[in-house]
Amino acid sequence: MSDVTEELVPEELVTIGSFSMLTGLSIPTLRHYDEIGLLPPASTDPRTGYRRYGYAQVGPGRRVRLLREAELSTEDIGTILNGTAAEARVVLDRRRAELRERAGRVEAVLDRLTDTERDETPMTTAADFRLATVNLGVDSQADLEVAAAFWGEVLGTPLEDWGGGGRQVVLGEGDAIGFLNFRVRTADEPHFGHRTAFGLGVVGLEETHRRALAAGAVEQYPPSDGVNRPRSSRIEDPVGNRIVLWESAR
């Protein structure tokens, strides 16, 4: 991933991989939404078929992801994106009623289980960290192609070049999105000269970065907004592992 930290200018077009990172929608999902006309790219190269998206589409893309999390159909999402405010309100009110009815059924089941489980089930809290990125190094361009072909077959989707010579693929979607990256490890490669590289989604980027430095980490770059990526920072821990911290929703 790029370590450049300039702002993304409004008129700039970005690749489908970068747009996936910015919106939380997977690349296969974006391709499908283009095919059905729900979220078409700003431009498509007629020769290569490469899709590029505008910065103004990031907001609608993130809204689509939230609507997907509410388990709305693509037809209902299209109504909300393209219809009137009154039409959108009808769709959302109907979905809210459906969810309340389902929640009532689930709550009734949980009530029946409470008495037998109360004294046996430990209280837990949701973790504020999740694995967001895994960066793996190879020794040569040939090995990179072999790794990309292998994992493309395993994952059922091709690994793509988002710039910088590596191969990447988006894993998961929504708040569970993560990235698998392969890159030839050379002296000019950003993850050269350390043991492993991976990313963590964190709640409270600035505070987590500060605690890491206080605990002995070396700062690679401070919390910042970068080109084609969420807000992040990068540190190296005391034993040589390099970690990108990504701002994540709770």
BELKA-V720962 format. One line per field, one symbol per residue. phi: phi as a letter, one per 30 degrees, with the letter a starting at -180 (. if undefined). Layout:
phi->???
This chain:
phi->.dcdcddddeddcbddddddddcicddedddddddcidbdddabdddcidcbccddddeedddeddddddiddddddddddcdddddddddddddddddddddddddddddddeddcedccddbbddcbbdcbbcccbdadddddddddddddddiaddcccjjicbbbdciaidcdbbcbcaddbdcddcdibdbbacbdbcidddddddddddjdcdcadeaccdhaddabbbbddcjdcbcccdbdd
